[in-house]
């Protein structure tokens, strides 16, 4: 039973890593080009929401979190 729980815990951790990496990719893409139909307000709201998402996963990966904090703070300054 312990192995099953360890496997589940590792899967959750890996899912968080993927989610953080995907969020970083999306923010960098948004920084590069604004989607059709989005205005500055919508972009800023996405960065604000992303900050909340990243905060909820703090402690998963320091390097990814640092990169995410940098790009988010740059756009919310």
Secondary structure, DSSP 8 states (H G I E B T S, - for coil): -HHHHHHHHHHHHHHHHHHHHHHHHHHHHHHH---TT--HHHHHHHHHHHHHHHHHTTTS-HHHHHHHHHHHHHHH-
